[in-house]
Amino acid sequence: QVHLVEFGGGLVQAGGSLRLSCVASGTIFSINSMGWYRQVPGNERELVAAITSIGSTNYADSVKGRFAISRDNAKNTVYLLMNSLKPEDTAVYYCNADLISRVTMRLRGYWGQGTQVTVTV
């Protein structure tokens, strides 16, 4: 079994900061990319930021310059530092990891349960 658990969501005023964490655990052989997505009701889930195993990053245009993704490979953990938050950043944020399980030895994507981020004016 593989589990992704997110931490760090909450309520913050516009202009504030939050840091999200996601820990992958279980029967993991290796992790390729890790990332953060977000979703608001009625909309599709969208990529916020992603990072490869060697640290290459990719950001949605809407968060460039405000958000920073990083990872600790030794801890199977990915972080998302969110600065200068705006009300439009309000969403459920999901962690994603493309990894190989020791059980299947196949690459597939796994998701966390999501954490709510609410930015007030």
C-alpha positions, 0 to 999 in steps of 0.5 A, spaced: 500 500 500 502 507 498 499 513 502 500 520 500 498 525 506 498 532 506 499 537 511 498 545 512 492 547 509 488 552 512 485 559 513 489 565 511 488 572 509 490 575 502 497 577 502 499 571 507 503 565 506 502 557 507 506 551 507 503 545 504 507 538 506 506 531 503 509 525 505 509 519 501 509 512 505 508 505 504 511 500 499 515 505 495 520 502 490 522 509 487 518 516 486 519 520 479 515 526 479 511 529 485 506 535 484 501 539 487 494 540 484 488 544 486 480 544 485 475 548 486 467 546 485 465 545 478 472 546 475 477 541 473 483 539 477 489 543 475 496 543 476 499 548 480 507 546 481 511 539 479 518 537 481 522 531 478 526 527 482 532 531 480 529 538 482 526 540 475 520 544 476 514 547 473 509 552 475 502 554 473 502 561 470 498 564 475 502 562 481 509 563 478 513 568 482 509 566 488 509 559 490 515 555 490 515 547 490 521 543 493 522 536 495 526 532 500 527 525 497 530 522 503 523 523 506 519 522 500 516 529 502 514 534 497 513 541 499 509 547 497 510 554 499 505 559 497 506 566 498 502 573 496 496 568 497 490 571 493 482 569 494 483 566 487 488 561 490 482 558 494 481 551 493 482 544 495 490 542 494 492 535 492 498 532 492 500 527 487 506 522 486 508 518 480 512 512 483 513 505 482 510 500 488 515 495 490 508 490 490 507 492 482 513 494 480 509 499 475 509 506 475 503 510 476 500 516 479 497 516 486 493 522 490 493 524 497 486 526 500 486 533 499 487 539 504 483 545 504 486 552 503 482 558 504 484 565 502 480 571 505 480 578 503 
